[in-house]
Amino acid sequence: MWLRIDAIDPNAENASEAELLAAMEAAPNKRSYRRRAAIRALCKGYTRAQVAELFARSERMVRLWIVMFNRGGIDTLASKPRSGRPRKVKLERVRDLLVPVLEDPAQAGQLHWTGVKVHGWLKEQLCLELGYRTVIRYLHELGLQPARAAALARAAG
C-alpha cells in the first residue's frame, strides 16, 4: 500500500496532550524539546507548513519527526548525543585552577576579571592553550560570569 507523503499526520494515539507536555518539560536538550513541541502543535491542528515556519525548519524535517513519532512514540523524538572533539582541558581542572583566583583577583595581581583577562591569564600564567570562546564557555558551565569592561568603567566613573 502506498501512502501519499501529504497524508502523513501524527498518530494521536501515540501520546496524549498531557504526555506531550510532560515529555517537553523533561526534554534533555533544545533539539528534543523542539521536536516534541512541533508534534504537539501538529496534534493541535497546525499544518506542517505552519510548524516548519514556526520552528524554522523545513517541511521535510517536520515530516521526518512525524514518521519518527508514528513509529516509536515520544521517546524516538529524543535526540542522540552528538560526537565531537574531546576537550583539551577537562572542566574539573579549569575549575580547580580558576575558581580560587576568580574569587580573589588579588592572588593574580588583578583588581577584577573580564573574559579577555581570564583568557590571557590562563594562556600566559598557566600555559593553557584555550580559545577565548572556550574559556567563556567554561566560565558559563561553572556558573561564573566575568565582568564586562564597559560595566566596570561605568561603575568606576
N, CA, C and O atoms as a GROMACS GRO file, in nm:
protein
  628
    1MET      N    1   0.085  -0.118   0.000
    1MET     CA    2   0.000   0.000   0.000
    1MET      C    3   0.089   0.124   0.000
    1MET      O    4   0.180   0.136   0.082
    2TRP      N    5   0.062   0.213  -0.090
    2TRP     CA    6   0.137   0.338  -0.099
    2TRP      C    7   0.066   0.445  -0.018
    2TRP      O    8  -0.057   0.453  -0.018
    3LEU      N    9   0.144   0.525   0.049
    3LEU     CA   10   0.088   0.633   0.130
    3LEU      C   11   0.142   0.765   0.076
    3LEU      O   12   0.263   0.785   0.069
    4ARG      N   13   0.055   0.852   0.039
    4ARG     CA   14   0.100   0.983  -0.009
    4ARG      C   15   0.170   1.055   0.103
    4ARG      O   16   0.128   1.052   0.219
    5ILE      N   17   0.278   1.121   0.068
    5ILE     CA   18   0.357   1.191   0.170
    5ILE      C   19   0.277   1.305   0.233
    5ILE      O   20   0.300   1.340   0.349
    6ASP      N   21   0.182   1.362   0.157
    6ASP     CA   22   0.099   1.469   0.212
    6ASP      C   23   0.001   1.418   0.316
    6ASP      O   24  -0.050   1.495   0.397
    7ALA      N   25  -0.025   1.286   0.314
    7ALA     CA   26  -0.125   1.229   0.403
    7ALA      C   27  -0.069   1.193   0.540
    7ALA      O   28  -0.143   1.143   0.624
    8ILE      N   29   0.059   1.216   0.564
    8ILE     CA   30   0.119   1.178   0.691
    8ILE      C   31   0.082   1.280   0.799
    8ILE      O   32   0.110   1.399   0.786
    9ASP      N   33   0.019   1.231   0.903
    9ASP     CA   34  -0.014   1.313   1.019
    9ASP      C   35   0.031   1.238   1.143
    9ASP      O   36   0.042   1.115   1.139
   10PRO      N   37   0.057   1.310   1.253
   10PRO     CA   38   0.097   1.240   1.375
   10PRO      C   39  -0.017   1.152   1.427
   10PRO      O   40  -0.134   1.192   1.426
   11ASN      N   41   0.018   1.034   1.471
   11ASN     CA   42  -0.080   0.941   1.527
   11ASN      C   43  -0.108   0.985   1.671
   11ASN      O   44  -0.025   0.967   1.760
   12ALA      N   45  -0.225   1.041   1.693
   12ALA     CA   46  -0.261   1.095   1.824
   12ALA      C   47  -0.270   0.986   1.931
   12ALA      O   48  -0.268   1.016   2.050
   13GLU      N   49  -0.278   0.861   1.888
   13GLU     CA   50  -0.286   0.751   1.985
   13GLU      C   51  -0.150   0.724   2.050
   13GLU      O   52  -0.144   0.655   2.152
   14ASN      N   53  -0.042   0.777   1.993
   14ASN     CA   54   0.091   0.755   2.049
   14ASN      C   55   0.116   0.834   2.178
   14ASN      O   56   0.198   0.794   2.260
   15ALA      N   57   0.044   0.945   2.195
   15ALA     CA   58   0.063   1.026   2.316
   15ALA      C   59  -0.052   1.124   2.332
   15ALA      O   60  -0.105   1.176   2.234
   16SER      N   61  -0.089   1.146   2.455
   16SER     CA   62  -0.193   1.246   2.484
   16SER      C   63  -0.127   1.383   2.496
   16SER      O   64  -0.005   1.396   2.499
   17GLU      N   65  -0.210   1.483   2.504
   17GLU     CA   66  -0.161   1.621   2.522
   17GLU      C   67  -0.077   1.632   2.649
   17GLU      O   68   0.029   1.694   2.649
   18ALA      N   69  -0.125   1.572   2.757
   18ALA     CA   70  -0.053   1.577   2.885
   18ALA      C   71   0.082   1.506   2.875
   18ALA      O   72   0.182   1.552   2.931
   19GLU      N   73   0.084   1.394   2.804
   19GLU     CA   74   0.211   1.320   2.788
   19GLU      C   75   0.311   1.401   2.706
   19GLU      O   76   0.430   1.402   2.736
   20LEU      N   77   0.261   1.468   2.602
   20LEU     CA   78   0.350   1.552   2.521
   20LEU      C   79   0.406   1.667   2.604
   20LEU      O   80   0.524   1.699   2.595
   21LEU      N   81   0.320   1.729   2.684
   21LEU     CA   82   0.367   1.839   2.770
   21LEU      C   83   0.471   1.790   2.870
   21LEU      O   84   0.573   1.856   2.890
   22ALA      N   85   0.446   1.676   2.931
   22ALA     CA   86   0.541   1.620   3.027
   22ALA      C   87   0.673   1.587   2.958
   22ALA      O   88   0.781   1.610   3.013
   23ALA      N   89   0.664   1.533   2.837
   23ALA     CA   90   0.786   1.500   2.763
   23ALA      C   91   0.863   1.626   2.725
   23ALA      O   92   0.986   1.626   2.725
   24MET      N   93   0.791   1.732   2.692
   24MET     CA   94   0.859   1.859   2.659
   24MET      C   95   0.933   1.912   2.781
   24MET      O   96   1.047   1.958   2.770
   25GLU      N   97   0.868   1.907   2.897
   25GLU     CA   98   0.931   1.957   3.020
   25GLU      C   99   1.053   1.874   3.059
   25GLU      O  100   1.147   1.926   3.118
   26ALA      N  101   1.049   1.746   3.025
   26ALA     CA  102   1.159   1.656   3.062
   26ALA      C  103   1.264   1.644   2.951
   26ALA      O  104   1.358   1.566   2.964
   27ALA      N  105   1.249   1.719   2.846
   27ALA     CA  106   1.342   1.708   2.733
   27ALA      C  107   1.484   1.740   2.779
   27ALA      O  108   1.506   1.840   2.847
   28PRO      N  109   1.580   1.656   2.742
   28PRO     CA  110   1.717   1.676   2.788
   28PRO      C  111   1.790   1.789   2.718
   28PRO      O  112   1.894   1.836   2.766
   29ASN      N  113   1.738   1.835   2.604
   29ASN     CA  114   1.805   1.943   2.531
   29ASN      C  115   1.705   2.015   2.441
   29ASN      O  116   1.590   1.972   2.427
   30LYS      N  117   1.749   2.124   2.381
   30LYS     CA  118   1.660   2.206   2.298
   30LYS      C  119   1.609   2.129   2.176
   30LYS      O  120   1.494   2.145   2.135
   31ARG      N  121   1.694   2.048   2.118
   31ARG     CA  122   1.657   1.974   1.998
   31ARG      C  123   1.539   1.880   2.028
   31ARG      O  124   1.443   1.874   1.952
   32SER      N  125   1.547   1.808   2.138
   32SER     CA  126   1.438   1.717   2.175
   32SER      C  127   1.311   1.795   2.208
   32SER      O  128   1.201   1.754   2.172
   33TYR      N  129   1.328   1.906   2.277
   33TYR     CA  130   1.213   1.990   2.312
   33TYR      C  131   1.144   2.039   2.186
   33TYR      O  132   1.021   2.034   2.175
   34ARG      N  133   1.222   2.087   2.090
   34ARG     CA  134   1.167   2.140   1.965
   34ARG      C  135   1.087   2.034   1.890
   34ARG      O  136   0.978   2.061   1.839
   35ARG      N  137   1.140   1.914   1.882
   35ARG     CA  138   1.071   1.806   1.812
   35ARG      C  139   0.937   1.774   1.878
   35ARG      O  140   0.836   1.759   1.810
   36ARG      N  141   0.938   1.766   2.010
   36ARG     CA  142   0.815   1.733   2.083
   36ARG      C  143   0.714   1.846   2.074
   36ARG      O  144   0.594   1.821   2.062
   37ALA      N  145   0.762   1.970   2.080
   37ALA     CA  146   0.672   2.084   2.068
   37ALA      C  147   0.610   2.089   1.928
   37ALA      O  148   0.494   2.127   1.913
   38ALA      N  149   0.686   2.052   1.827
   38ALA     CA  150   0.634   2.050   1.690
   38ALA      C  151   0.523   1.947   1.676
   38ALA      O  152   0.419   1.975   1.616
   39ILE      N  153   0.542   1.829   1.732
   39ILE     CA  154   0.439   1.725   1.726
   39ILE      C  155   0.315   1.772   1.800
   39ILE      O  156   0.202   1.748   1.756
   40ARG      N  157   0.335   1.837   1.912
   40ARG     CA  158   0.220   1.889   1.990
   40ARG      C  159   0.143   1.990   1.906
   40ARG      O  160   0.020   1.988   1.904
   41ALA      N  161   0.215   2.079   1.838
   41ALA     CA  162   0.148   2.178   1.754
   41ALA      C  163   0.070   2.112   1.641
   41ALA      O  164  -0.041   2.153   1.609
   42LEU      N  165   0.128   2.009   1.583
   42LEU     CA  166   0.058   1.936   1.477
   42LEU      C  167  -0.068   1.869   1.530
   42LEU      O  168  -0.172   1.869   1.463
   43CYS      N  169  -0.059   1.814   1.649
   43CYS     CA  170  -0.176   1.749   1.711
   43CYS      C  171  -0.285   1.851   1.744
   43CYS      O  172  -0.403   1.816   1.751
   44LYS      N  173  -0.244   1.975   1.766
   44LYS     CA  174  -0.342   2.081   1.797
   44LYS      C  175  -0.406   2.140   1.672
   44LYS      O  176  -0.498   2.222   1.681
   45GLY      N  177  -0.358   2.096   1.554
   45GLY     CA  178  -0.424   2.140   1.432
   45GLY      C  179  -0.341   2.228   1.340
   45GLY      O  180  -0.389   2.266   1.233
   46TYR      N  181  -0.221   2.262   1.378
   46TYR     CA  182  -0.135   2.341   1.290
   46TYR      C  183  -0.098   2.256   1.168
   46TYR      O  184  -0.088   2.133   1.178
   47THR      N  185  -0.077   2.321   1.055
   47THR     CA  186  -0.033   2.248   0.936
   47THR      C  187   0.118   2.227   0.943
   47THR      O  188   0.187   2.291   1.021
   48ARG      N  189   0.167   2.135   0.858
   48ARG     CA  190   0.312   2.112   0.855
   48ARG      C  191   0.386   2.238   0.812
   48ARG      O  192   0.493   2.268   0.864
   49ALA      N  193   0.329   2.311   0.719
   49ALA     CA  194   0.393   2.436   0.673
   49ALA      C  195   0.402   2.537   0.787
   49ALA      O  196   0.504   2.604   0.802
   50GLN      N  197   0.296   2.548   0.865
   50GLN     CA  198   0.297   2.641   0.978
   50GLN      C  199   0.401   2.600   1.082
   50GLN      O  200   0.474   2.684   1.135
   51VAL      N  201   0.406   2.471   1.111
   51VAL     CA  202   0.501   2.421   1.211
   51VAL      C  203   0.644   2.440   1.161
   51VAL      O  204   0.733   2.479   1.238
   52ALA      N  205   0.667   2.414   1.033
   52ALA     CA  206   0.800   2.432   0.976
   52ALA      C  207   0.844   2.577   0.989
   52ALA      O  208   0.959   2.606   1.024
   53GLU      N  209   0.753   2.669   0.961
   53GLU     CA  210   0.786   2.811   0.972
   53GLU      C  211   0.805   2.852   1.118
   53GLU      O  212   0.897   2.927   1.150
   54LEU      N  213   0.719   2.802   1.205
   54LEU     CA  214   0.725   2.836   1.347
   54LEU      C  215   0.857   2.793   1.411
   54LEU      O  216   0.913   2.864   1.494
   55PHE      N  217   0.907   2.674   1.372
   55PHE     CA  218   1.029   2.620   1.431
   55PHE      C  219   1.152   2.639   1.342
   55PHE      O  220   1.259   2.585   1.371
   56ALA      N  221   1.136   2.715   1.234
   56ALA     CA  222   1.246   2.746   1.142
   56ALA      C  223   1.313   2.619   1.090
   56ALA      O  224   1.436   2.608   1.090
   57ARG      N  225   1.232   2.525   1.047
   57ARG     CA  226   1.280   2.401   0.990
   57ARG      C  227   1.206   2.377   0.859
   57ARG      O  228   1.106   2.442   0.831
   58SER      N  229   1.257   2.285   0.779
   58SER     CA  230   1.192   2.254   0.652
   58SER      C  231   1.073   2.162   0.676
   58SER      O  232   1.063   2.094   0.778
   59GLU      N  233   0.983   2.160   0.579
   59GLU     CA  234   0.869   2.069   0.588
   59GLU      C  235   0.917   1.924   0.585
   59GLU      O  236   0.857   1.836   0.647
   60ARG      N  237   1.025   1.900   0.514
   60ARG     CA  238   1.082   1.766   0.510
   60ARG      C  239   1.123   1.720   0.651
   60ARG      O  240   1.100   1.605   0.688
   61MET      N  241   1.184   1.811   0.727
   61MET     CA  242   1.226   1.778   0.864
   61MET      C  243   1.102   1.750   0.951
   61MET      O  244   1.103   1.658   1.032
   62VAL      N  245   0.999   1.830   0.935
   62VAL     CA  246   0.876   1.810   1.012
   62VAL      C  247   0.815   1.674   0.977
   62VAL      O  248   0.769   1.602   1.066
   63ARG      N  249   0.815   1.638   0.849
   63ARG     CA  250   0.765   1.505   0.810
   63ARG      C  251   0.848   1.394   0.875
   63ARG      O  252   0.794   1.294   0.919
   64LEU      N  253   0.979   1.413   0.881
   64LEU     CA  254   1.066   1.314   0.945
   64LEU      C  255   1.028   1.297   1.092
   64LEU      O  256   1.022   1.184   1.142
   65TRP      N  257   1.003   1.408   1.161
   65TRP     CA  258   0.963   1.399   1.301
   65TRP      C  259   0.831   1.325   1.316
   65TRP      O  260   0.813   1.247   1.409
   66ILE      N  261   0.738   1.348   1.222
   66ILE     CA  262   0.609   1.279   1.226
   66ILE      C  263   0.630   1.129   1.210
   66ILE      O  264   0.573   1.049   1.284
   67VAL      N  265   0.713   1.091   1.113
   67VAL     CA  266   0.740   0.949   1.090
   67VAL      C  267   0.804   0.887   1.214
   67VAL      O  268   0.766   0.778   1.255
   68MET      N  269   0.901   0.957   1.274
   68MET     CA  270   0.965   0.906   1.396
   68MET      C  271   0.862   0.886   1.506
   68MET      O  272   0.859   0.781   1.572
   69PHE      N  273   0.778   0.986   1.526
   69PHE     CA  274   0.675   0.979   1.630
   69PHE      C  275   0.577   0.866   1.604
   69PHE      O  276   0.542   0.792   1.696
   70ASN      N  277   0.534   0.851   1.480
   70ASN     CA  278   0.437   0.747   1.446
   70ASN      C  279   0.495   0.608   1.464
   70ASN      O  280   0.423   0.514   1.500
   71ARG      N  281   0.624   0.592   1.439
   71ARG     CA  282   0.686   0.460   1.451
   71ARG      C  283   0.718   0.422   1.595
   71ARG      O  284   0.705   0.306   1.633
   72GLY      N  285   0.760   0.520   1.675
   72GLY     CA  286   0.807   0.483   1.808
   72GLY      C  287   0.758   0.568   1.924
   72GLY      O  288   0.801   0.546   2.037
   73GLY      N  289   0.670   0.662   1.900
   73GLY     CA  290   0.617   0.744   2.008
   73GLY      C  291   0.710   0.857   2.049
   73GLY      O  292   0.802   0.894   1.975
   74ILE      N  293   0.685   0.910   2.166
   74ILE     CA  294   0.756   1.028   2.216
   74ILE      C  295   0.907   1.002   2.229
   74ILE      O  296   0.988   1.089   2.198
   75ASP      N  297   0.942   0.885   2.276
   75ASP     CA  298   1.083   0.857   2.304
   75ASP      C  299   1.173   0.864   2.181
   75ASP      O  300   1.292   0.894   2.193
   76THR      N  301   1.119   0.838   2.064
   76THR     CA  302   1.202   0.844   1.944
   76THR      C  303   1.235   0.987   1.903
   76THR      O  304   1.321   1.009   1.818
   77LEU      N  305   1.166   1.084   1.962
   77LEU     CA  306   1.193   1.224   1.931
   77LEU      C  307   1.311   1.280   2.009
   77LEU      O  308   1.356   1.392   1.984
   78ALA      N  309   1.361   1.204   2.104
   78ALA     CA  310   1.479   1.248   2.181
   78ALA      C  311   1.601   1.241   2.091
   78ALA      O  312   1.626   1.141   2.024
   79SER      N  313   1.677   1.349   2.090
   79SER     CA  314   1.797   1.349   2.005
   79SER      C  315   1.909   1.273   2.075
   79SER      O  316   1.920   1.271   2.197
   80LYS      N  317   1.990   1.211   1.994
   80LYS     CA  318   2.102   1.134   2.048
   80LYS      C  319   2.221   1.226   2.067
   80LYS      O  320   2.235   1.325   1.995
   81PRO      N  321   2.307   1.196   2.163
   81PRO     CA  322   2.425   1.280   2.183
   81PRO      C  323   2.510   1.280   2.056
   81PRO      O  324   2.524   1.179   1.988
   82ARG      N  325   2.564   1.395   2.026
   82ARG     CA  326   2.649   1.408   1.909
   82ARG      C  327   2.794   1.393   1.950
   82ARG      O  328   2.837   1.440   2.055
   83SER      N  329   2.865   1.328   1.865
   83SER     CA  330   3.007   1.312   1.895
   83SER      C  331   3.078   1.441   1.859
   83SER      O  332   3.030   1.520   1.778
   84GLY      N  333   3.189   1.462   1.917
   84GLY     CA  334   3.267   1.581   1.890
   84GLY      C  335   3.408   1.561   1.939
   84GLY      O  336   3.442   1.459   1.998
   85ARG      N  337   3.486   1.659   1.916
   85ARG     CA  338   3.624   1.653   1.959
   85ARG      C  339   3.629   1.657   2.111
   85ARG      O  340   3.560   1.738   2.173
   86PRO      N  341   3.710   1.572   2.173
   86PRO     CA  342   3.720   1.576   2.319
   86PRO      C  343   3.789   1.706   2.363
   86PRO      O  344   3.867   1.765   2.288
   87ARG      N  345   3.760   1.747   2.481
   87ARG     CA  346   3.819   1.871   2.533
   87ARG      C  347   3.969   1.853   2.557
   87ARG      O  348   4.015   1.747   2.597
   88LYS      N  349   4.042   1.960   2.530
   88LYS     CA  350   4.186   1.958   2.557
   88LYS      C  351   4.212   1.958   2.707
   88LYS      O  352   4.301   1.890   2.757
   89VAL      N  353   4.131   2.037   2.778
   89VAL     CA  354   4.147   2.050   2.922
   89VAL      C  355   4.012   2.020   2.986
   89VAL      O  356   3.910   2.078   2.947
   90LYS      N  357   4.010   1.932   3.082
   90LYS     CA  358   3.885   1.896   3.147
   90LYS      C  359   3.832   2.013   3.230
   90LYS      O  360   3.908   2.092   3.285
   91LEU      N  361   3.700   2.020   3.236
   91LEU     CA  362   3.634   2.127   3.310
   91LEU      C  363   3.677   2.127   3.457
   91LEU      O  364   3.692   2.234   3.516
   92GLU      N  365   3.696   2.010   3.515
   92GLU     CA  366   3.735   1.999   3.656
   92GLU      C  367   3.871   2.066   3.680
   92GLU      O  368   3.891   2.132   3.782
   93ARG      N  369   3.962   2.047   3.586
   93ARG     CA  370   4.095   2.108   3.602
   93ARG      C  371   4.085   2.260   3.594
   93ARG      O  372   4.147   2.331   3.673
   94VAL      N  373   4.008   2.309   3.499
   94VAL     CA  374   3.990   2.454   3.487
   94VAL      C  375   3.925   2.508   3.614
   94VAL      O  376   3.965   2.614   3.664
   95ARG      N  377   3.826   2.436   3.667
   95ARG     CA  378   3.760   2.481   3.790
   95ARG      C  379   3.859   2.489   3.905
   95ARG      O  380   3.863   2.588   3.978
   96ASP      N  381   3.940   2.384   3.921
   96ASP     CA  382   4.036   2.381   4.031
   96ASP      C  383   4.140   2.493   4.020
   96ASP      O  384   4.182   2.548   4.122
   97LEU      N  385   4.180   2.525   3.898
   97LEU     CA  386   4.281   2.629   3.878
   97LEU      C  387   4.223   2.769   3.883
   97LEU      O  388   4.288   2.862   3.931
   98LEU      N  389   4.104   2.784   3.834
   98LEU     CA  390   4.050   2.917   3.809
   98LEU      C  391   3.962   2.973   3.919
   98LEU      O  392   3.972   3.092   3.950
   99VAL      N  393   3.878   2.892   3.979
   99VAL     CA  394   3.780   2.944   4.076
   99VAL      C  395   3.846   3.018   4.193
   99VAL      O  396   3.800   3.127   4.227
  100PRO      N  397   3.951   2.964   4.255
  100PRO     CA  398   4.012   3.039   4.366
  100PRO      C  399   4.065   3.176   4.323
  100PRO      O  400   4.055   3.273   4.398
  101VAL      N  401   4.120   3.184   4.203
  101VAL     CA  402   4.176   3.310   4.155
  101VAL      C  403   4.065   3.407   4.116
  101VAL      O  404   4.078   3.528   4.135
  102LEU      N  405   3.956   3.355   4.062
  102LEU     CA  406   3.845   3.442   4.026
  102LEU      C  407   3.776   3.500   4.148
  102LEU      O  408   3.730   3.614   4.147
  103GLU      N  409   3.769   3.420   4.254
  103GLU     CA  410   3.706   3.468   4.377
  103GLU      C  411   3.792   3.572   4.449
  103GLU      O  412   3.739   3.658   4.519
  104ASP      N  413   3.924   3.564   4.431
  104ASP     CA  414   4.015   3.661   4.490
  104ASP      C  415   4.115   3.706   4.383
  104ASP      O  416   4.224   3.650   4.372
  105PRO      N  417   4.078   3.807   4.304
  105PRO     CA  418   4.164   3.851   4.193
  105PRO      C  419   4.302   3.899   4.237
  105PRO      O  420   4.396   3.899   4.157
  106ALA      N  421   4.315   3.939   4.363
  106ALA     CA  422   4.445   3.987   4.412
  106ALA      C  423   4.552   3.877   4.406
  106ALA      O  424   4.670   3.908   4.395
  107GLN      N  425   4.511   3.750   4.413
  107GLN     CA  426   4.608   3.640   4.402
  107GLN      C  427   4.683   3.644   4.270
  107GLN      O  428   4.797   3.599   4.261
  108ALA      N  429   4.618   3.697   4.169
  108ALA     CA  430   4.680   3.705   4.036
  108ALA      C  431   4.721   3.847   4.003
  108ALA      O  432   4.755   3.877   3.888
  109GLY      N  433   4.717   3.935   4.102
  109GLY     CA  434   4.756   4.074   4.079
  109GLY      C  435   4.652   4.152   4.000
  109GLY      O  436   4.687   4.245   3.927
  110GLN      N  437   4.528   4.116   4.013
  110GLN     CA  438   4.420   4.184   3.940
  110GLN      C  439   4.323   4.249   4.037
  110GLN      O  440   4.310   4.206   4.152
  111LEU      N  441   4.256   4.355   3.990
  111LEU     CA  442   4.150   4.416   4.069
  111LEU      C  443   4.015   4.352   4.038
  111LEU      O  444   3.928   4.341   4.125
  112HIS      N  445   3.998   4.311   3.915
  112HIS     CA  446   3.875   4.248   3.868
  112HIS      C  447   3.909   4.161   3.748
  112HIS      O  448   4.021   4.164   3.697
  113TRP      N  449   3.812   4.084   3.704
  113TRP     CA  450   3.833   3.996   3.589
  113TRP      C  451   3.734   4.031   3.478
  113TRP      O  452   3.618   4.062   3.504
  114THR      N  453   3.782   4.025   3.356
  114THR     CA  454   3.697   4.027   3.237
  114THR      C  455   3.728   3.899   3.161
  114THR      O  456   3.824   3.829   3.192
  115GLY      N  457   3.647   3.869   3.062
  115GLY     CA  458   3.673   3.749   2.983
  115GLY      C  459   3.809   3.752   2.916
  115GLY      O  460   3.879   3.651   2.911
  116VAL      N  461   3.847   3.868   2.864
  116VAL     CA  462   3.977   3.882   2.797
  116VAL      C  463   4.090   3.860   2.896
  116VAL      O  464   4.189   3.794   2.865
  117LYS      N  465   4.076   3.917   3.017
  117LYS     CA  466   4.180   3.900   3.119
  117LYS      C  467   4.194   3.754   3.161
  117LYS      O  468   4.306   3.704   3.176
  118VAL      N  469   4.082   3.686   3.180
  118VAL     CA  470   4.086   3.545   3.221
  118VAL      C  471   4.154   3.462   3.112
  118VAL      O  472   4.239   3.378   3.141
  119HIS      N  473   4.117   3.487   2.987
  119HIS     CA  474   4.177   3.414   2.876
  119HIS      C  475   4.328   3.438   2.871
  119HIS      O  476   4.406   3.344   2.857
  120GLY      N  477   4.369   3.564   2.882
  120GLY     CA  478   4.511   3.597   2.879
  120GLY      C  479   4.587   3.536   2.996
  120GLY      O  480   4.698   3.487   2.980
  121TRP      N  481   4.527   3.540   3.113
  121TRP     CA  482   4.593   3.485   3.232
  121TRP      C  483   4.613   3.334   3.219
  121TRP      O  484   4.720   3.282   3.252
  122LEU      N  485   4.511   3.265   3.171
  122LEU     CA  486   4.524   3.120   3.152
  122LEU      C  487   4.635   3.088   3.051
  122LEU      O  488   4.710   2.992   3.068
  123LYS      N  489   4.643   3.169   2.948
  123LYS     CA  490   4.742   3.144   2.843
  123LYS      C  491   4.883   3.176   2.891
  123LYS      O  492   4.975   3.098   2.868
  124GLU      N  493   4.900   3.289   2.958
  124GLU     CA  494   5.034   3.334   2.998
  124GLU      C  495   5.084   3.266   3.126
  124GLU      O  496   5.197   3.219   3.131
  125GLN      N  497   5.000   3.261   3.228
  125GLN     CA  498   5.045   3.212   3.357
  125GLN      C  499   5.040   3.059   3.369
  125GLN      O  500   5.127   2.999   3.432
  126LEU      N  501   4.940   2.997   3.307
  126LEU     CA  502   4.923   2.852   3.322
  126LEU      C  503   4.956   2.776   3.193
  126LEU      O  504   4.948   2.653   3.190
  127CYS      N  505   4.992   2.850   3.088
  127CYS     CA  506   5.027   2.788   2.958
  127CYS      C  507   4.916   2.696   2.905
  127CYS      O  508   4.944   2.591   2.847
  128LEU      N  509   4.793   2.737   2.926
  128LEU     CA  510   4.680   2.661   2.873
  128LEU      C  511   4.638   2.724   2.740
  128LEU      O  512   4.597   2.840   2.736
  129GLU      N  513   4.649   2.648   2.634
  129GLU     CA  514   4.613   2.696   2.501
  129GLU      C  515   4.464   2.671   2.476
  129GLU      O  516   4.425   2.572   2.414
  130LEU      N  517   4.382   2.761   2.525
  130LEU     CA  518   4.238   2.752   2.506
  130LEU      C  519   4.193   2.876   2.430
  130LEU      O  520   4.244   2.985   2.452
  131GLY      N  521   4.098   2.858   2.341
  131GLY     CA  522   4.042   2.972   2.269
  131GLY      C  523   3.959   3.058   2.362
  131GLY      O  524   3.910   3.012   2.465
  132TYR      N  525   3.945   3.184   2.325
  132TYR     CA  526   3.867   3.277   2.407
  132TYR      C  527   3.725   3.225   2.427
  132TYR      O  528   3.674   3.224   2.540
  133ARG      N  529   3.660   3.181   2.319
  133ARG     CA  530   3.523   3.132   2.328
  133ARG      C  531   3.513   3.010   2.420
  133ARG      O  532   3.414   2.994   2.492
  134THR      N  533   3.615   2.925   2.418
  134THR     CA  534   3.618   2.807   2.505
  134THR      C  535   3.625   2.849   2.651
  134THR      O  536   3.557   2.793   2.736
  135VAL      N  537   3.708   2.949   2.679
  135VAL     CA  538   3.720   2.999   2.817
  135VAL      C  539   3.586   3.054   2.864
  135VAL      O  540   3.543   3.025   2.976
  136ILE      N  541   3.519   3.131   2.781
  136ILE     CA  542   3.389   3.186   2.818
  136ILE      C  543   3.288   3.073   2.840
  136ILE      O  544   3.208   3.079   2.934
  137ARG      N  545   3.290   2.970   2.755
  137ARG     CA  546   3.200   2.856   2.772
  137ARG      C  547   3.226   2.786   2.905
  137ARG      O  548   3.132   2.751   2.976
  138TYR      N  549   3.354   2.765   2.939
  138TYR     CA  550   3.389   2.704   3.068
  138TYR      C  551   3.335   2.788   3.184
  138TYR      O  552   3.279   2.734   3.279
  139LEU      N  553   3.353   2.918   3.176
  139LEU     CA  554   3.305   3.006   3.284
  139LEU      C  555   3.153   2.992   3.301
  139LEU      O  556   3.103   2.984   3.413
  140HIS      N  557   3.081   2.989   3.189
  140HIS     CA  558   2.936   2.975   3.197
  140HIS      C  559   2.897   2.838   3.253
  140HIS      O  560   2.803   2.828   3.332
  141GLU      N  561   2.969   2.733   3.214
  141GLU     CA  562   2.939   2.599   3.266
  141GLU      C  563   2.967   2.591   3.416
  141GLU      O  564   2.903   2.513   3.486
  142LEU      N  565   3.060   2.672   3.464
  142LEU     CA  566   3.091   2.675   3.607
  142LEU      C  567   2.999   2.771   3.683
  142LEU      O  568   3.010   2.784   3.805
  143GLY      N  569   2.910   2.836   3.611
  143GLY     CA  570   2.818   2.930   3.675
  143GLY      C  571   2.883   3.063   3.707
  143GLY      O  572   2.835   3.136   3.794
  144LEU      N  573   2.990   3.096   3.638
  144LEU     CA  574   3.061   3.220   3.661
  144LEU      C  575   3.042   3.312   3.543
  144LEU      O  576   3.025   3.268   3.429
  145GLN      N  577   3.045   3.441   3.571
  145GLN     CA  578   3.034   3.537   3.462
  145GLN      C  579   3.131   3.652   3.490
  145GLN      O  580   3.112   3.726   3.586
  146PRO      N  581   3.234   3.665   3.408
  146PRO     CA  582   3.329   3.774   3.431
  146PRO      C  583   3.263   3.908   3.404
  146PRO      O  584   3.166   3.918   3.328
  147ALA      N  585   3.316   4.012   3.468
  147ALA     CA  586   3.262   4.146   3.449
  147ALA      C  587   3.292   4.192   3.308
  147ALA      O  588   3.393   4.153   3.248
  148ARG      N  589   3.205   4.276   3.255
  148ARG     CA  590   3.230   4.335   3.124
  148ARG      C  591   3.304   4.466   3.145
  148ARG      O  592   3.275   4.540   3.239
  149ALA      N  593   3.398   4.493   3.060
  149ALA     CA  594   3.482   4.612   3.074
  149ALA      C  595   3.396   4.740   3.077
  149ALA      O  596   3.425   4.830   3.155
  150ALA      N  597   3.293   4.748   2.994
  150ALA     CA  598   3.207   4.867   2.990
  150ALA      C  599   3.134   4.885   3.123
  150ALA      O  600   3.120   4.998   3.170
  151ALA      N  601   3.089   4.776   3.183
  151ALA     CA  602   3.019   4.785   3.312
  151ALA      C  603   3.114   4.832   3.421
  151ALA      O  604   3.075   4.909   3.509
  152LEU      N  605   3.239   4.784   3.416
  152LEU     CA  606   3.337   4.825   3.515
  152LEU      C  607   3.371   4.973   3.500
  152LEU      O  608   3.388   5.043   3.600
  153ALA      N  609   3.380   5.020   3.377
  153ALA     CA  610   3.408   5.162   3.352
  153ALA      C  611   3.296   5.250   3.405
  153ALA      O  612   3.321   5.355   3.463
  154ARG      N  613   3.171   5.207   3.384
  154ARG     CA  614   3.056   5.284   3.436
  154ARG      C  615   3.058   5.286   3.588
  154ARG      O  616   3.031   5.389   3.649
  155ALA      N  617   3.090   5.171   3.650
  155ALA     CA  618   3.092   5.163   3.796
  155ALA      C  619   3.203   5.250   3.855
  155ALA      O  620   3.184   5.313   3.959
  156ALA      N  621   3.318   5.254   3.787
  156ALA     CA  622   3.430   5.333   3.836
  156ALA      C  623   3.407   5.482   3.815
  156ALA      O  624   3.450   5.564   3.896
  157GLY      N  625   3.338   5.516   3.706
  157GLY     CA  626   3.318   5.659   3.670
  157GLY      C  627   3.194   5.709   3.728
  157GLY      O  628   3.160   5.826   3.710
   0.00000   0.00000   0.00000
